[in-house]
């Protein structure tokens, strides 16, 4: 069964998942023609291979720690940290600890 996207004006809880993190899955909170917002769940050791998207993105680490590879450097992201990347920048992630992220993508056609 698919998870329903949030409706316009609907409040969405993006607090850390805590003890529920191990059972959680990545899902889109909402998607429009111009914007997509996802909660990305990454167990320790999981990777998101290098890729790029046309539009700008933000990655907000809600809990845990991930290594972000972008722009030729690696940075460790910790809970509470946010990064903004320009469109078409190669980036990859690797979970150093169980983590959840709030990812926002500006969709470009």
KOLTORMI-228207 format. One record per residue: residue number from 0; residue in three letters; x, y, z of N, C-alpha, C in turn. Coordinates in pm, whole numbers. Example, Ala and Ser with C-alpha at 12.3 -4.5 7.8 and 13.67 -1.06 7.14 Angstrom:
residues 2
0  ALA  1319  -569  780  1230  -450  780  1320  -330  780 .
1  SER  1285  -225  708  1367  -106  714  1290  3  787 .
//
This chain:
residues 109
0  UNK  84  -119  0  0  0  0  89  125  0 .
1  UNK  62  217  -88  141  340  -99  108  434  16 .
2  UNK  207  510  57  186  612  160  132  736  90 .
3  UNK  23  790  141  -37  909  81  52  1030  104 .
4  UNK  59  1116  4  133  1240  17  53  1338  103 .
5  UNK  124  1431  164  57  1534  244  -24  1625  152 .
6  UNK  -136  1670  202  -221  1764  128  -175  1907  157 .
7  UNK  -203  2001  67  -168  2140  94  -225  2186  228 .
8  UNK  -144  2251  308  -188  2300  438  -184  2197  550 .
9  UNK  -157  2071  520  -151  1966  621  -18  1971  695 .
10  UNK  -23  1965  828  98  1959  908  163  1822  893 .
11  UNK  296  1820  883  371  1696  867  477  1689  977 .
12  UNK  481  1579  1047  578  1560  1155  710  1510  1097 .
13  UNK  817  1588  1114  949  1547  1067  1049  1538  1183 .
14  UNK  996  1515  1302  1085  1498  1417  1166  1369  1399 .
15  UNK  1278  1358  1472  1354  1233  1467  1265  1114  1500 .
16  UNK  1294  1001  1434  1215  880  1452  1254  803  1577 .
17  UNK  1375  827  1628  1420  759  1750  1418  609  1737 .
18  UNK  1350  543  1828  1347  396  1831  1274  335  1712 .
19  UNK  1196  415  1639  1124  365  1521  1207  372  1394 .
20  UNK  1327  428  1403  1412  446  1285  1443  313  1216 .
21  UNK  1466  208  1291  1503  78  1233  1393  20  1145 .
22  UNK  1267  50  1174  1155  -4  1096  1110  91  986 .
23  UNK  1157  213  986  1109  315  893  1165  295  753 .
24  UNK  1095  348  656  1134  343  514  1139  484  457 .
25  UNK  1215  500  351  1219  627  279  1085  648  208 .
26  UNK  1034  771  213  911  801  141  901  949  110 .
27  UNK  826  981  5  802  1120  -33  692  1178  55 .
28  UNK  717  1291  116  614  1360  194  515  1426  101 .
29  UNK  566  1491  -4  481  1545  -108  564  1573  -232 .
30  UNK  494  1582  -344  559  1612  -470  463  1693  -555 .
31  UNK  514  1805  -606  438  1888  -698  515  1892  -831 .
32  UNK  469  1972  -924  540  1982  -1052  676  2051  -1036 .
33  UNK  697  2122  -925  820  2199  -908  902  2162  -785 .
34  UNK  846  2081  -694  914  2056  -567  882  1916  -516 .
35  UNK  984  1849  -462  963  1720  -396  1034  1724  -262 .
36  UNK  966  1675  -159  1024  1666  -25  1011  1522  22 .
37  UNK  1125  1464  64  1129  1324  106  1194  1310  243 .
38  UNK  1150  1208  315  1224  1164  433  1304  1043  387 .
39  UNK  1435  1055  393  1525  947  352  1576  878  478 .
40  UNK  1557  748  485  1600  668  600  1721  584  556 .
41  UNK  1830  594  632  1953  525  596  2009  448  716 .
42  UNK  1997  316  716  2062  237  821  2214  249  808 .
43  UNK  2285  226  916  2431  232  915  2487  151  799 .
44  UNK  2578  212  724  2643  146  612  2573  162  479 .
45  UNK  2446  202  479  2374  219  353  2433  336  275 .
46  UNK  2437  321  143  2488  428  58  2383  469  -44 .
47  UNK  2392  592  -84  2321  643  -201  2432  677  -300 .
48  UNK  2442  601  -409  2551  621  -504  2551  762  -564 .
49  UNK  2666  802  -615  2680  934  -676  2576  952  -787 .
50  UNK  2511  1066  -783  2411  1101  -883  2395  1252  -882 .
51  UNK  2316  1304  -974  2286  1447  -974  2142  1467  -1016 .
52  UNK  2087  1579  -975  1954  1619  -1017  1966  1759  -1078 .
53  UNK  1873  1793  -1165  1883  1922  -1235  1866  2041  -1142 .
54  UNK  1775  2029  -1047  1744  2142  -960  1826  2143  -832 .
55  UNK  1816  2255  -761  1882  2268  -632  1823  2170  -532 .
56  UNK  1902  2132  -433  1853  2044  -328  1902  2093  -192 .
57  UNK  1826  2055  -89  1875  2068  48  1870  1930  111 .
58  UNK  1964  1906  199  1966  1784  279  1979  1827  424 .
59  UNK  1880  1792  504  1878  1827  646  1888  1696  724 .
60  UNK  1995  1679  799  2014  1559  881  1928  1574  1007 .
61  UNK  1825  1492  1016  1735  1498  1131  1788  1420  1251 .
62  UNK  1858  1309  1221  1915  1227  1329  2024  1139  1270 .
63  UNK  2116  1096  1356  2225  1012  1312  2336  1092  1246 .
64  UNK  2416  1022  1164  2526  1086  1093  2543  1022  957 .
65  UNK  2572  1107  857  2600  1059  722  2722  1133  668 .
66  UNK  2796  1065  581  2901  1132  507  2843  1176  374 .
67  UNK  2857  1304  343  2811  1362  218  2931  1387  130 .
68  UNK  2931  1327  11  3035  1352  -86  2975  1442  -194 .
69  UNK  3031  1562  -209  2981  1657  -308  3091  1759  -337 .
70  UNK  3098  1801  -462  3195  1904  -497  3339  1864  -470 .
71  UNK  3370  1736  -480  3507  1691  -461  3552  1680  -317 .
72  UNK  3459  1693  -222  3497  1679  -81  3394  1596  -6 .
73  UNK  3435  1544  107  3347  1467  194  3330  1543  325 .
74  UNK  3205  1556  367  3175  1622  493  3086  1531  576 .
75  UNK  3111  1526  705  3025  1450  795  2911  1538  840 .
76  UNK  2789  1494  811  2669  1566  855  2616  1501  982 .
77  UNK  2583  1584  1079  2528  1537  1207  2388  1593  1223 .
78  UNK  2315  1536  1316  2178  1579  1344  2173  1730  1362 .
79  UNK  2078  1793  1296  2059  1938  1307  2130  2016  1199 .
80  UNK  2214  1951  1117  2286  2023  1013  2212  2013  879 .
81  UNK  2226  2118  798  2161  2127  669  2262  2174  566 .
82  UNK  2251  2121  445  2337  2166  336  2250  2195  215 .
83  UNK  2291  2293  135  2226  2329  10  2324  2303  -102 .
84  UNK  2278  2237  -207  2361  2209  -324  2296  2267  -448 .
85  UNK  2378  2324  -535  2328  2373  -663  2287  2256  -750 .
86  UNK  2205  2282  -850  2162  2178  -941  2278  2120  -1020 .
87  UNK  2265  1996  -1061  2362  1924  -1144  2497  1902  -1076 .
88  UNK  2499  1902  -943  2622  1870  -869  2618  1722  -830 .
89  UNK  2722  1648  -869  2731  1507  -826  2737  1503  -674 .
90  UNK  2658  1413  -616  2661  1396  -471  2627  1252  -437 .
91  UNK  2676  1207  -321  2651  1072  -272  2645  1079  -120 .
92  UNK  2584  976  -60  2571  970  85  2611  832  135 .
93  UNK  2664  828  256  2688  701  325  2654  721  472 .
94  UNK  2568  633  526  2528  644  666  2640  592  756 .
95  UNK  2686  678  845  2787  641  945  2717  583  1067 .
96  UNK  2597  633  1095  2507  582  1199  2369  575  1135 .
97  UNK  2278  499  1196  2139  502  1149  2097  649  1142 .
98  UNK  2038  689  1030  2008  830  1010  1877  849  935 .
99  UNK  1817  964  956  1706  1006  869  1734  1149  827 .
100  UNK  1695  1177  703  1725  1305  639  1597  1362  579 .
101  UNK  1586  1491  578  1479  1559  506  1543  1616  380 .
102  UNK  1501  1567  265  1561  1607  137  1457  1684  56 .
103  UNK  1496  1801  9  1411  1885  -73  1476  1900  -209 .
104  UNK  1399  1876  -315  1452  1885  -452  1365  1981  -532 .
105  UNK  1428  2081  -591  1358  2168  -685  1362  2095  -819 .
106  UNK  1245  2064  -873  1237  1985  -996  1249  2076  -1118 .
107  UNK  1339  2042  -1206  1361  2117  -1331  1329  2026  -1448 .
108  UNK  1267  2081  -1547  1232  2000  -1665  1334  2020  -1774 .
//
